[in-house]
């Protein structure tokens, strides 16, 4: 008897994510009352902050890297800081930098309400690019930059010095408000972000990925 061929169905292509699936992914990352409060305060003050989905990515990266020392550029009202602290090792310290001391005052209260001792955070008031040179070389596990687009490149350069081998850089806003893939978008911020994304991708020192979560996360591990 002739052998019967085995016929398998072609795999069903999933295609690109839809707006509905992206909304589902954001809703998958739930936030408790502390994060909801911090997010509400940020909204009242007009401060942009990471989405729940991006916050969950930060927590995941901090946990996967057993992060004990993290630098955050852009404290805001503490939304991203809480996500990071919840992924870090017990006793780990978050160094968070912001030019607005009033925002940091709110963030300090949020960190306490989230259950973190004051010793878990080092809150520095100042411009990120002025503070970063004062931090020690090669001792940080993760650097998260939620800064102006004009500072993306400088933050990436500073992170290369600050991170230990295997440490991770994360930059928020890497999709340039959805304009990153539009060749007609030539505004200064979009061009600057494109240049940073390209430079990190082409640098031998980084192992990068562009994560389409929230405003877009450029993540790169230091070799």
C-alpha angles and dihedrals in degrees: 000000000000116000113261111233117235111236118201125191116246112255113262110245114235096202126192120335115265126222087255094054091046089052089050090052091052092048090050088072103070123200127211126222093275093057091041089054093048091048092049091051091049090052091051091051094044093243116149114224138178118285119244090258093053090045089055090052090053091050090048094050092047091050095044091051093045085233116204100163120039133172120208121191106201115033098188110166093327103268098128091035092059091048090050094046091051090058098042126093117270107273093022118141127229114207105201125186131196137152092224111079091185091058089049091052088059092045091052090057091046092053091052092047088051088059101255120138117236088248090066093069134054106195115197123185113213146077110306096231090052094049100042095069088060093058122095123264123252099355103103126093098199137014118197119192120194095166141126114300089242089065098048095096094046091048090053091050092049092048091056088062097040100047127084117229106286092024118134133235117204123186120189121215096037094144091063094228091308093307098102094097097040109098090197091062104094103155116136097254094049093047091048092050091047090052092050093047090049094045093051091047092052098041115104090215094066138064100202141191132179110220116199095214120130109323089352128272123229104204125183134171118216113239 
